[in-house]
Amino acid sequence: MVYYCGRECQRVGWPRHRPVCGKTLDGDAPHVKAGFSKRDGRAWMDAAARKAATALNDAGLPAEAEDWSAARLEALMDCALIPFLINHMESAADHQQDLVCSMLRVLGLLTLRAGSRPSSMLLEMLRQHEECAPPIPPPPANYPVAQARIGARGGAGVYEPFPRGHALRGAYDSNEVTLLDLLEQRYDDGRRIWKAEPELGLGADGHGLILSCERLCMELCGVSSRVPER
C-alpha cells in the first residue's frame, strides 16, 4: 500500500504505481479506513513499538540505546518505522499530510548518518514523492544532502559543501547529490560497508515538523539522544 502526500502527487505517481496497485508492502497490513484520531495514532504507535521490541530482541540489540546505529536502523526500518508511517499518514487529514514528507527525509538522513544499508521500502516511498510539491520544499527525494551538514555556515539555502571526495558527495563527487540519488547508489552497491557520518544532521534548523518526526523515531526505536543541529 502506497501513501501519497496529496492528489497531485498521486496523479503523477499513478503510472508507476498502477502495475502493483492493491498489493501491500508487508503482505498482511490491514486496510486503514479514512479518518484519523489520536486514539488511532496511539494504537498504531503501540503496535509498532511491540514489533520494534521483538525485532531488537531477535537481532540481539538492547531495548534502549544512546545513539543511532546501522544495526538498529536495519532491524527496525521495514518492520516498525515504515509500516507505522504508512498506517499513520494514510488516514491523516489534508493539513497533516506534509508530515509524511518530513518523516521520509528524517528516515533517509538517519540511514546515511548511521551508515545503514538503505531499505528497499524506504526507497520506494521516496520515489513516490520524487515529483510532488509538499508545503516544505524540496520534496524529500530531491533534498540536497549537503544542506543537512552539521556546522554548515549561513541560513537556509546557504551551506558549506562537503570536501571533494567525501562519501556524502556520491558516486559523481557532487555537492548537489540528492537524498534519493545517494540512497539508490548505496543500495545498488549493497556489498559495501558504509561508515557512520557524524557530520550529517537532519537539516532541521529548528523546524517543528522535522523535530517532531525525529522524536517519534526516537520513541519507536528506543534512542535517547537527538541528532545535533547546526
C-alpha positions as CSV (number, residue, x, y, z in Angstrom):
1,M,0.0,0.0,0.0
2,V,1.5,3.4,-1.0
3,Y,0.8,6.7,0.6
4,Y,0.7,10.0,-1.3
5,C,1.0,13.4,0.3
6,G,-1.7,14.9,-1.9
7,R,-3.8,14.4,-5.0
8,E,-1.3,15.9,-7.4
9,C,1.4,13.6,-6.1
10,Q,-0.9,10.7,-6.5
11,R,-1.8,11.7,-10.1
12,V,1.9,12.0,-11.0
13,G,2.8,8.7,-9.4
14,W,-0.1,6.6,-10.8
15,P,1.6,5.3,-13.9
16,R,4.5,3.9,-11.8
17,H,2.2,2.5,-9.1
18,R,-0.6,1.1,-11.3
19,P,1.1,-2.3,-12.0
20,V,1.3,-3.1,-8.3
21,C,-1.8,-1.3,-7.0
22,G,-3.7,-3.3,-4.4
23,K,-0.6,-5.1,-3.1
24,T,0.7,-4.3,0.4
25,L,4.4,-3.8,1.4
26,D,4.3,-6.5,4.0
27,G,1.5,-8.7,2.7
28,D,-0.6,-8.6,5.8
29,A,-1.2,-4.9,6.6
30,P,-4.9,-4.3,7.2
31,H,-6.8,-1.7,5.2
32,V,-7.0,1.6,7.1
33,K,-10.3,3.4,6.9
34,A,-10.4,7.1,6.1
35,G,-10.4,9.4,9.1
36,F,-7.7,9.9,11.8
37,S,-7.8,10.3,15.5
38,K,-5.3,10.5,18.3
39,R,-6.6,7.1,19.6
40,D,-5.7,5.6,16.1
41,G,-2.2,7.1,16.3
42,R,-1.6,5.8,19.8
43,A,-2.8,2.3,18.8
44,W,-0.5,2.3,15.7
45,M,2.4,3.6,17.8
46,D,1.9,0.8,20.4
47,A,1.7,-1.8,17.7
48,A,4.8,-0.5,16.1
49,A,6.6,-0.4,19.4
50,R,5.8,-4.1,20.0
51,K,7.1,-5.0,16.6
52,A,10.2,-3.0,17.3
53,A,10.8,-4.7,20.7
54,T,10.6,-8.1,19.0
55,A,12.9,-7.1,16.2
56,L,15.5,-5.7,18.5
57,N,15.4,-8.9,20.6
58,D,15.7,-11.1,17.5
59,A,18.7,-9.0,16.4
60,G,20.4,-9.3,19.8
61,L,20.2,-5.5,20.3
62,P,19.3,-3.7,23.6
63,A,15.9,-2.2,24.0
64,E,17.4,1.2,24.5
65,A,20.4,3.0,23.1
66,E,22.0,6.4,23.4
67,D,22.5,7.0,19.7
68,W,21.5,5.6,16.3
69,S,23.5,2.7,14.8
70,A,23.4,0.9,11.4
71,A,22.3,-2.4,13.1
72,R,19.4,-0.7,14.9
73,L,18.0,1.1,11.8
74,E,18.4,-2.1,9.7
75,A,16.5,-4.1,12.3
76,L,13.6,-1.6,12.6
77,M,13.1,0.3,9.3
78,D,10.9,-2.2,7.5
79,C,9.2,-3.9,10.4
80,A,8.3,-0.8,12.5
81,L,9.2,2.6,11.1
82,I,7.9,2.3,7.5
83,P,4.7,0.4,8.5
84,F,3.9,2.9,11.2
85,L,4.4,5.7,8.7
86,I,2.0,4.1,6.2
87,N,-0.7,3.4,8.7
88,H,-0.5,6.8,10.4
89,M,-0.3,9.0,7.4
90,E,-2.7,7.2,5.1
91,S,-5.6,8.4,7.2
92,A,-4.2,11.9,8.1
93,A,-6.2,15.0,7.3
94,D,-5.1,17.1,4.3
95,H,-3.4,19.7,6.5
96,Q,-1.3,16.9,8.2
97,Q,-0.1,15.2,5.0
98,D,3.1,17.2,4.7
99,L,4.2,15.2,7.8
100,V,5.0,12.2,5.6
101,C,7.5,14.2,3.6
102,S,9.3,15.3,6.7
103,M,9.3,11.8,8.1
104,L,10.8,10.3,4.8
105,R,13.5,13.0,4.9
106,V,14.4,12.1,8.5
107,L,14.5,8.4,7.8
108,G,16.7,8.9,4.8
109,L,19.1,11.2,6.5
110,L,19.3,8.9,9.6
111,T,20.1,6.0,7.2
112,L,23.1,7.9,5.8
113,R,24.2,9.2,9.3
114,A,24.3,5.8,10.8
115,G,25.9,4.1,7.8
116,S,22.9,1.8,7.5
117,R,22.1,-0.2,4.4
118,P,19.2,1.6,2.6
119,S,15.8,-0.1,2.9
120,S,14.0,-1.0,-0.4
121,M,10.7,0.0,1.3
122,L,12.1,3.5,2.1
123,L,13.5,3.9,-1.4
124,E,10.1,3.0,-2.9
125,M,8.3,5.6,-0.8
126,L,10.8,8.3,-1.6
127,R,10.4,7.5,-5.4
128,Q,6.6,8.0,-5.0
129,H,7.3,11.5,-3.7
130,E,10.0,12.4,-6.2
131,E,7.9,14.8,-8.3
132,C,5.3,16.1,-5.8
133,A,5.4,19.6,-4.2
134,P,4.7,19.4,-0.5
135,P,4.4,22.5,1.7
136,I,8.0,22.1,2.8
137,P,10.3,22.3,-0.3
138,P,12.0,20.5,-1.7
139,P,10.3,17.0,-1.9
140,P,12.2,14.6,0.3
141,A,13.6,12.6,-2.6
142,N,15.2,15.8,-4.0
143,Y,16.6,17.1,-0.8
144,P,20.3,18.1,-1.2
145,V,22.1,16.0,1.3
146,A,24.8,18.7,1.8
147,Q,22.2,21.0,3.3
148,A,22.0,18.8,6.4
149,R,25.7,19.1,7.1
150,I,26.2,19.9,10.8
151,G,28.1,23.2,11.3
152,A,27.2,24.5,7.8
153,R,27.5,28.3,7.8
154,G,24.7,30.6,6.7
155,G,21.0,30.4,6.7
156,A,18.5,28.3,4.7
157,G,19.9,27.5,1.3
158,V,23.4,28.7,2.2
159,Y,25.7,25.9,3.3
160,E,29.3,24.8,3.4
161,P,29.8,21.9,1.0
162,F,31.4,18.6,1.9
163,P,35.0,18.5,0.7
164,R,35.8,16.8,-2.6
165,G,36.0,13.0,-2.3
166,H,33.7,12.9,0.7
167,A,31.4,9.8,0.7
168,L,28.3,12.1,1.0
169,R,29.0,13.6,-2.4
170,G,28.1,10.4,-4.0
171,A,29.5,8.4,-7.0
172,Y,29.8,11.6,-9.1
173,D,31.5,13.6,-6.3
174,S,28.8,16.3,-6.4
175,N,27.8,18.6,-3.7
176,E,24.3,18.6,-5.2
177,V,23.6,14.9,-4.8
178,T,20.0,14.4,-3.6
179,L,18.8,12.1,-0.8
180,L,17.2,9.6,-3.2
181,D,20.2,9.5,-5.6
182,L,22.7,8.8,-2.8
183,L,20.5,6.2,-1.1
184,E,20.0,4.4,-4.5
185,Q,23.7,4.4,-5.2
186,R,24.3,2.8,-1.8
187,Y,21.5,0.3,-2.3
188,D,23.0,-0.7,-5.7
189,D,26.4,-1.1,-4.1
190,G,25.0,-3.3,-1.3
191,R,28.2,-5.3,-0.7
192,R,30.0,-2.3,0.7
193,I,30.0,-1.5,4.5
194,W,29.2,2.2,5.0
195,K,30.7,4.1,7.9
196,A,28.7,6.4,10.2
197,E,28.7,10.1,9.2
198,P,28.7,12.2,12.4
199,E,28.9,15.4,10.3
200,L,25.4,14.8,8.9
201,G,22.3,16.1,10.7
202,L,18.7,16.3,9.8
203,G,18.7,19.9,8.5
204,A,16.1,20.8,11.0
205,D,17.1,24.4,11.7
206,G,14.5,24.4,14.5
207,H,11.7,23.3,12.1
208,G,8.9,21.8,14.2
209,L,7.9,19.1,11.8
210,I,11.4,17.7,11.4
211,L,11.9,17.8,15.2
212,S,8.6,16.1,15.8
213,C,9.4,13.3,13.3
214,E,12.8,12.8,15.0
215,R,11.2,12.5,18.4
216,L,8.8,9.9,17.0
217,C,11.6,7.9,15.6
218,M,13.5,8.1,18.9
219,E,10.4,6.8,20.8
220,L,9.8,3.9,18.5
221,C,13.5,2.9,18.4
222,G,14.5,3.4,22.0
223,V,17.1,6.1,21.2
224,S,17.7,8.7,23.8
225,S,20.0,11.3,22.1
226,R,18.9,13.7,19.5
227,V,20.9,14.4,16.4
228,P,22.9,17.6,16.8
229,E,21.7,20.7,14.9
230,R,23.8,23.2,13.1
